[in-house]
Amino acid sequence: MKARKSWREKLEKGPEARIVDIPPKMEKRLGRGKMLIPRPLDVDALVRKVREGKLVTQAQIRARLARDFKVDCTCPITTGIFLRILAEAAEEDLERGRKEIAPYWRVIRNDGGLNPKFPGGVEAQAARLREEGHEVQLLGKSGRVINFQESLQEL
């Protein structure tokens, strides 16, 4: 039986970046034009640029990738999937003793919300953000960074 790929393998051996026409079913939300399907490592590289005490939104990551590849937008679905992969790979790296990992917990939703699909859920993301000085409010199974706009970093 074939062994499962580690999250690190999924991150490093992910598909190559592609530029496609925006699918008709996404045109209402994204408009017409060209869309980037990024590589997982493209997303990882941007997350690694986020400094301690700063935050970025998923929309900022997608906009920066679109600018870098000279397209109209970046696929929100694959970008979200790749954020999850890089977060899981970072946690694997920590378990293996690596000190430098992608600070995935600094990526928030566009409205300041936390990501329940990150390792440990919103509670773990909230704890890491609080360690860096952010005010976080947990509401049941969701959470939100208070006044997150003040901490946004340009990408």
Secondary structure, DSSP 8 states (H G I E B T S, - for coil): ------HHHHHHT----EEEE--HHHHHHH-SSEEEE--HHHHHHHHTT--TT-BEEHHHHHHHHHHHHTSSEE-HHHHHHHHHHHHHHHHHHHHTT-S----GGGEE-TTSB--TTSTTHHHHHHHHHHHTT--EEEETTEEEETTGGGGB---
